[in-house]
Amino acid sequence: MIYTTKTKLEDAAACGANHTPPDERYGYLLTWAPEGDDEPISLLDILANNGADDAIWALRACDDADDIARWLARWAALTVIHRGDAPDIVVQYLRTGDETISAAARAASWAAARAAAAARAASWDAARAADSAASWDAARARSGCCLRRLLIDGIPDGDITDEMVAEYGREG
């Protein structure tokens, strides 16, 4: 299990000017979390009580959460990769997490992003019109499901498959 504390959350600027979770949500955490500043707070409890946004944000205030955060980020990218024309090396990196190809994947993704800039500008209005609060809520729910599974079951061995991309975003 992965834990944080109030002290670690505050050190990560949960209450600061450049925070991600709003102060009122951090205030809500204070109503249910253990009283002591250094008492452990389970990330699963943050997920259950505060939601996916706060639990994902709180990963930065947890020791030994880097692997889960990276796996979750790769999984999230793979859930939307079909919307674009990603270079093969980028897809390979996202599936495998192979750090030996990360620099090449990063360079290829930047080159692809520059090439797509004109098309993106033309399609921005259409994308904005199609975007809605409901789609953001659905993405947030899928991310919460994936994080919950990673926290309970751990990071799976091997590559992230198409089945895992679909399966990890479902309640279960």
Backbone hydrogen bonds, N-H to C=O, Kabsch-Sander energy under -0.5 kcal/mol:
donor,donor_aa,acceptor,acceptor_aa,energy
4,T,41,I,-2.2
6,K,37,D,-0.6
7,T,37,D,-2.3
9,L,5,T,-2.3
10,E,6,K,-2.7
11,D,7,T,-2.6
12,A,8,K,-1.7
13,A,10,E,-1.7
14,A,9,L,-2.1
16,G,13,A,-0.5
19,H,16,G,-1.0
25,R,22,P,-1.1
26,Y,22,P,-1.8
27,G,23,D,-2.9
28,Y,24,E,-1.7
29,L,25,R,-2.1
30,L,26,Y,-1.7
31,T,27,G,-0.6
31,T,28,Y,-1.2
32,W,28,Y,-0.8
32,W,29,L,-0.9
33,A,29,L,-2.5
39,E,36,G,-1.2
41,I,4,T,-3.0
43,L,2,I,-2.5
46,I,42,S,-1.9
47,L,43,L,-2.5
48,A,44,L,-2.4
49,N,45,D,-2.6
50,N,46,I,-3.0
51,G,46,I,-1.0
51,G,47,L,-0.9
55,A,51,G,-2.0
56,I,52,A,-3.0
57,W,53,D,-2.4
58,A,54,D,-2.6
59,L,55,A,-0.7
59,L,56,I,-0.9
60,R,57,W,-1.6
61,A,58,A,-2.1
62,C,59,L,-1.6
63,D,3,Y,-0.7
65,A,62,C,-0.8
69,A,65,A,-2.7
70,R,66,D,-2.7
71,W,67,D,-2.5
72,L,68,I,-2.8
73,A,69,A,-2.2
74,R,70,R,-2.6
75,W,71,W,-2.8
76,A,72,L,-2.7
77,A,73,A,-2.2
78,L,74,R,-2.1
79,T,75,W,-1.3
80,V,76,A,-0.6
80,V,77,A,-1.1
81,I,77,A,-0.9
83,R,80,V,-2.0
84,G,81,I,-1.4
86,A,84,G,-0.6
90,V,87,P,-0.9
91,V,87,P,-1.8
92,Q,88,D,-2.8
93,Y,89,I,-2.3
94,L,90,V,-2.7
95,R,91,V,-2.3
96,T,92,Q,-2.5
97,G,93,Y,-3.4
99,E,97,G,-0.7
101,I,98,D,-1.6
102,S,99,E,-0.8
105,A,101,I,-2.5
106,R,102,S,-2.7
107,A,103,A,-2.4
108,A,104,A,-2.5
109,S,105,A,-2.4
110,W,106,R,-2.2
111,A,107,A,-2.3
112,A,108,A,-2.4
113,A,109,S,-2.2
114,R,110,W,-2.4
115,A,111,A,-2.1
116,A,112,A,-1.7
117,A,113,A,-0.6
117,A,114,R,-0.9
120,R,116,A,-2.8
121,A,117,A,-2.1
122,A,118,A,-1.7
123,S,119,A,-1.9
124,W,120,R,-1.1
127,A,123,S,-2.5
128,R,124,W,-2.8
129,A,125,D,-2.1
130,A,126,A,-1.9
131,D,127,A,-1.7
136,W,132,S,-1.8
137,D,133,A,-2.7
138,A,134,A,-2.3
139,A,135,S,-2.2
140,R,136,W,-2.5
141,A,137,D,-2.4
142,R,138,A,-2.5
143,S,139,A,-2.3
144,G,140,R,-2.2
145,C,141,A,-2.3
146,C,142,R,-2.3
147,L,143,S,-2.7
148,R,144,G,-2.6
149,R,145,C,-2.2
150,L,146,C,-2.4
151,L,147,L,-2.6
152,I,148,R,-2.1
153,D,149,R,-3.3
154,G,149,R,-0.5
154,G,150,L,-1.6
160,I,95,R,-2.5
161,T,159,D,-0.8
165,V,161,T,-2.1
166,A,162,D,-1.9
167,E,163,E,-3.3
168,Y,164,M,-2.6
169,G,166,A,-0.7
170,R,167,E,-1.7
